Amino acid sequence: MEEFSYSGGRGVISVAELDANGRFGRPRIVLEEAHHLSYPNVFAHEGQIFMIPESSAANRVVLYRADPFPDRWCQECVLIEGKRFADATLLAFGGRLWIFGTEQIAGGSASDTMAIYSAERLNGPWVPHPLNPVAIDRAGARPGGRVIETGGKLFLPVQNGTKTYGGGLGLREIITLNDGDIQLGPTVPILDTAGKEHASLHTLNRVGRLEVIDQLSP
């Protein structure tokens, strides 16, 4: 998880253990850099555990490897250099690896311009999709969690930043994804118990029976 260090003025990556009763222990820091870190995309690949945290403040996307998991992370390689690429989200599909995220261009927003990169191997080289930017939409361009596979379909959680950062979350179906084409469905907002768009849901991640949300304080 991201844990914000108020003394350092930036985010760090922390871990907390979930016990058998469904309670999380006290977080402890496992990765800290001179720049802000957040949105830890953690995944298994070829028998090892890796993480791609949000590090757009450093103008790069960096791959870390657990050695050992979860308390020590070593920088494996730089996947994308010279880009303010936010909330990199990995997907293995169609015999390739794909990274979804938002790419801040010049003085533009960090939340409204989706770009996709792909590679045959995790350590690259990573190449931009020929249709980049694949979406310009402040309500449905910035990833908000791991891609969800259900019913034979793929859905990407996306953040709604139209009113404020972290102002809502939706799902977009990944309809077509290959080297020459990308088609995304419309953003379907996640609703609260009153049937209105959830105003403070920020991220959604699901692994097996475990589902975790990041809900911003109102």
C-alpha positions as CSV (number, residue, x, y, z in Angstrom):
1,M,0.0,0.0,0.0
2,E,0.9,3.6,-0.3
3,E,1.6,5.3,3.1
4,F,2.1,9.0,3.1
5,S,5.0,10.3,5.1
6,Y,4.0,13.7,6.4
7,S,7.5,14.2,7.8
8,G,9.1,13.5,4.4
9,G,6.3,15.0,2.3
10,R,6.0,12.1,0.0
11,G,4.5,8.6,-0.4
12,V,6.3,5.4,0.5
13,I,5.4,1.8,0.0
14,S,4.4,-0.2,3.1
15,V,3.0,-3.6,3.9
16,A,0.6,-4.9,6.5
17,E,-0.2,-8.5,7.2
18,L,-3.8,-9.8,7.0
19,D,-4.5,-12.3,9.8
20,A,-6.9,-15.3,9.8
21,N,-9.7,-13.1,11.4
22,G,-9.5,-10.5,8.5
23,R,-7.7,-7.9,10.5
24,F,-4.7,-6.0,9.1
25,G,-1.6,-5.5,11.3
26,R,0.3,-2.2,11.7
27,P,1.9,-1.1,8.4
28,R,5.7,-1.0,8.0
29,I,7.7,0.7,5.3
30,V,9.3,-1.6,2.7
31,L,10.3,0.8,-0.1
32,E,11.3,4.4,0.1
33,E,12.9,6.6,-2.6
34,A,13.8,10.3,-2.9
35,H,10.6,10.8,-4.9
36,H,6.9,10.1,-4.3
37,L,5.8,6.5,-4.5
38,S,2.3,5.1,-4.6
39,Y,-0.1,2.7,-6.4
40,P,2.0,-0.5,-5.9
41,N,1.1,-2.9,-8.7
42,V,2.3,-6.2,-7.3
43,F,2.3,-9.4,-9.3
44,A,3.9,-12.8,-9.8
45,H,5.9,-13.6,-12.9
46,E,8.0,-16.7,-13.7
47,G,8.2,-17.7,-10.1
48,Q,9.1,-14.4,-8.7
49,I,7.3,-11.4,-7.1
50,F,7.6,-8.0,-8.8
51,M,6.2,-4.5,-8.2
52,I,5.7,-1.5,-10.4
53,P,4.9,1.5,-8.1
54,E,3.7,4.9,-9.3
55,S,6.9,7.0,-9.7
56,S,5.9,9.7,-12.3
57,A,7.7,12.3,-10.2
58,A,11.0,10.6,-11.3
59,N,9.9,10.7,-15.0
60,R,10.2,6.9,-15.3
61,V,8.4,3.6,-14.7
62,V,10.6,1.3,-12.6
63,L,10.3,-2.5,-12.0
64,Y,11.3,-3.8,-8.6
65,R,11.8,-7.4,-7.6
66,A,11.1,-8.9,-4.1
67,D,14.2,-10.3,-2.4
68,P,12.7,-11.6,-0.3
69,F,8.9,-10.8,-0.3
70,P,7.5,-8.7,1.2
71,D,10.2,-6.7,3.1
72,R,13.0,-6.1,0.6
73,W,12.6,-4.7,-2.9
74,C,15.5,-4.4,-5.4
75,Q,15.3,-2.2,-8.5
76,E,15.3,-4.7,-11.4
77,C,15.2,-2.2,-14.4
78,V,13.6,0.9,-15.9
79,L,10.7,0.0,-18.1
80,I,9.8,3.4,-19.5
81,E,12.2,6.4,-19.3
82,G,11.6,10.1,-19.6
83,K,7.8,9.9,-19.3
84,R,5.5,11.2,-16.5
85,F,3.5,7.9,-16.6
86,A,1.0,7.5,-13.7
87,D,-0.5,4.4,-12.1
88,A,1.1,1.8,-14.4
89,T,-1.1,-1.3,-14.5
90,L,0.2,-4.6,-15.9
91,L,-1.9,-7.1,-17.9
92,A,-0.7,-10.3,-19.6
93,F,-2.9,-10.9,-22.7
94,G,-2.7,-12.3,-26.2
95,G,0.9,-13.5,-25.7
96,R,2.2,-10.1,-24.8
97,L,2.5,-7.9,-21.7
98,W,0.7,-4.6,-21.6
99,I,1.0,-1.6,-19.3
100,F,-1.9,0.8,-19.0
101,G,-1.5,4.3,-17.4
102,T,-1.9,8.0,-17.9
103,E,0.8,10.0,-19.6
104,Q,1.1,13.7,-18.7
105,I,2.0,15.7,-21.7
106,A,3.7,19.1,-21.2
107,G,1.6,21.1,-18.7
108,G,-1.5,18.9,-19.2
109,S,-3.4,16.8,-16.6
110,A,-1.9,13.7,-15.0
111,S,-5.3,12.0,-15.0
112,D,-7.0,12.3,-18.4
113,T,-4.7,10.9,-21.1
114,M,-4.5,7.1,-21.3
115,A,-1.5,5.5,-23.0
116,I,-0.5,1.8,-23.4
117,Y,2.9,0.2,-23.8
118,S,3.6,-3.4,-24.6
119,A,6.5,-5.9,-24.6
120,E,7.2,-9.6,-25.2
121,R,9.3,-9.8,-22.0
122,L,8.9,-8.2,-18.6
123,N,12.2,-6.4,-18.8
124,G,11.3,-5.0,-22.3
125,P,11.9,-3.3,-24.5
126,W,8.5,-1.6,-24.0
127,V,7.0,0.1,-27.0
128,P,4.2,2.6,-27.2
129,H,0.9,1.6,-28.8
130,P,0.6,3.2,-32.3
131,L,-2.8,4.7,-31.3
132,N,-1.5,6.5,-28.2
133,P,-3.1,8.3,-26.6
134,V,-5.8,5.7,-26.6
135,A,-8.3,7.8,-24.6
136,I,-8.6,11.4,-23.4
137,D,-11.2,11.3,-20.7
138,R,-10.9,12.7,-17.2
139,A,-13.8,10.4,-16.2
140,G,-12.2,7.2,-17.4
141,A,-8.6,7.3,-18.4
142,R,-6.5,6.8,-15.2
143,P,-6.3,3.2,-14.0
144,G,-7.7,2.5,-10.5
145,G,-6.6,-1.0,-9.9
146,R,-5.7,-4.5,-11.2
147,V,-7.5,-5.6,-14.4
148,I,-10.5,-7.8,-13.4
149,E,-11.3,-10.9,-15.4
150,T,-14.9,-12.2,-15.0
151,G,-17.2,-14.0,-17.3
152,G,-14.6,-14.2,-20.0
153,K,-14.3,-10.4,-20.1
154,L,-11.6,-8.0,-19.0
155,F,-12.5,-4.8,-17.0
156,L,-10.1,-2.0,-16.1
157,P,-11.0,0.0,-13.0
158,V,-10.6,3.7,-13.9
159,Q,-10.6,6.8,-11.7
160,N,-13.1,9.6,-12.2
161,G,-11.3,12.9,-11.8
162,T,-13.9,15.3,-13.3
163,K,-14.8,17.0,-10.0
164,T,-11.8,16.2,-7.9
165,Y,-8.8,13.8,-7.6
166,G,-10.2,10.5,-6.3
167,G,-13.7,11.6,-6.9
168,G,-15.1,8.2,-8.0
169,L,-14.3,4.9,-9.7
170,G,-15.7,3.1,-12.7
171,L,-15.1,0.0,-14.8
172,R,-14.2,0.0,-18.5
173,E,-14.3,-3.3,-20.5
174,I,-11.2,-4.0,-22.6
175,I,-13.0,-5.1,-25.8
176,T,-10.1,-5.3,-28.2
177,L,-6.4,-5.2,-27.5
178,N,-3.6,-6.0,-30.0
179,D,-0.6,-4.4,-31.6
180,G,-2.7,-2.4,-34.0
181,D,-6.0,-1.8,-32.2
182,I,-7.5,-1.0,-28.8
183,Q,-11.2,-0.7,-28.0
184,L,-12.5,0.2,-24.6
185,G,-16.2,0.1,-23.5
186,P,-17.9,3.1,-21.8
187,T,-17.1,3.9,-18.2
188,V,-19.6,2.2,-15.9
189,P,-19.5,4.0,-12.5
190,I,-19.4,2.0,-9.3
191,L,-22.5,3.1,-7.2
192,D,-23.0,3.4,-3.5
193,T,-25.8,1.9,-1.5
194,A,-28.1,4.8,-2.4
195,G,-27.6,4.1,-6.2
196,K,-25.4,7.2,-6.7
197,E,-21.8,7.3,-8.0
198,H,-19.5,6.4,-5.1
199,A,-17.9,9.8,-4.4
200,S,-14.8,8.7,-2.5
201,L,-13.9,5.3,-3.9
202,H,-10.3,5.6,-5.3
203,T,-9.0,2.1,-6.2
204,L,-10.3,-1.4,-6.4
205,N,-8.1,-4.6,-6.4
206,R,-9.2,-8.2,-6.3
207,V,-7.1,-11.4,-5.9
208,G,-9.0,-14.6,-5.5
209,R,-11.6,-14.1,-2.7
210,L,-9.9,-11.0,-1.3
211,E,-11.1,-7.6,-2.5
212,V,-9.5,-4.4,-1.3
213,I,-10.7,-0.8,-1.8
214,D,-9.0,2.5,-1.2
215,Q,-11.7,4.9,0.0
216,L,-10.6,8.5,0.4
217,S,-11.9,10.4,3.4
218,P,-14.8,12.8,2.5
